[in-house]
Amino acid sequence: MRKFILAAASIAALTFVGPAAAQSPIVLKFSHVVASDTPKGKAADKFKELAEKYTGGKVKVEVYPNSTLYKDKEELEALQLGAVQMLAPSNSKFGPIGIKEFEVFDLPYILPDLKSLRKVTDGPLGAQLLKKLDSKGMTGLAYWDNGFKQMSANKKLIAPADYKGLKFRIQSSKVLEAQFRALGSIPQVMAFSDVYQALQTGVVDGQENTWSNIYTQKMHEVQKYATVTNHGYIGYVVVVNKKFWDGLPADIREQLTKAMKEATEFGNNQSAKENDDALAEIKKAGKTEIISLTPEQDEAMRKAMMPVYKDVASRVGQPLIDEFLKETGRSPMN
């Protein structure tokens, strides 16, 4: 696969038309792994619309959803090599390439609500994290929401003991591995595009995801139960190839920054609505029983996952965890 990406990068380098050739549009390939009708998919399409509008057609944005260009593990390498110019990977994806700090977003219950989340992503702490991407040949432009995660499986998940021995699909994240091991489950890293079939065939027993992802990927059709846990957050970091971005004319970069800001606001405003709508559709389909936890059951889940904070402190960084907790103003236990 690396040879393929290198070849694609070479072709991209040969066919890229620089700023001086004003008669030809600058092509910006934007690849992502989810469906077009998800919050991320809609935000990507909105960015395309605004970018082409604000640059007067000087930039042409090509959006490739549903892993049509690259699967999860291939995305970041392709971006770093210049085969694709823009991505919106989940926070978890940066850990395997050496920026482990982004895995702090994976800690269970660390972000209690959207207000707390926005304090982090829109503030100095969010900007500080984005700067860490520079060393990997990419520039961080924005944080996009997907939403808060729920648990699903083919058995009822109410108490921590219910998770024992079950195989759960996870994104590649040491924090998420620790989370499910704390519950006695068996975490299995798997590409997002492979989850439906894995659930359908029993390769894994369950998964964690937002309602919009569960619905658009039809996971609810192959999962008997889903528990409302809101235990974790899925978000994305929009990144662009640094060499490509720095090489753009200043006015073009300014127009694309404006387009990204507006697309981010649009996408994040859509996220909560999309998840509410998806939950309603899942209930309407009637194939998955939705389970709500009592306050006591919720507290038991939080308590079961607290060892994760200690387990991953050396990886993510205890000072960063403390900064997150200070920003949100809450302990994960309340």
Summary of the structure (lengths in Angstrom):
residues: 334
radius of gyration: 20.0
end to end distance: 45.4
largest distance: 64.6
contacts: 1110
relative contact order: 0.17
helix: 54%
strand: 18%
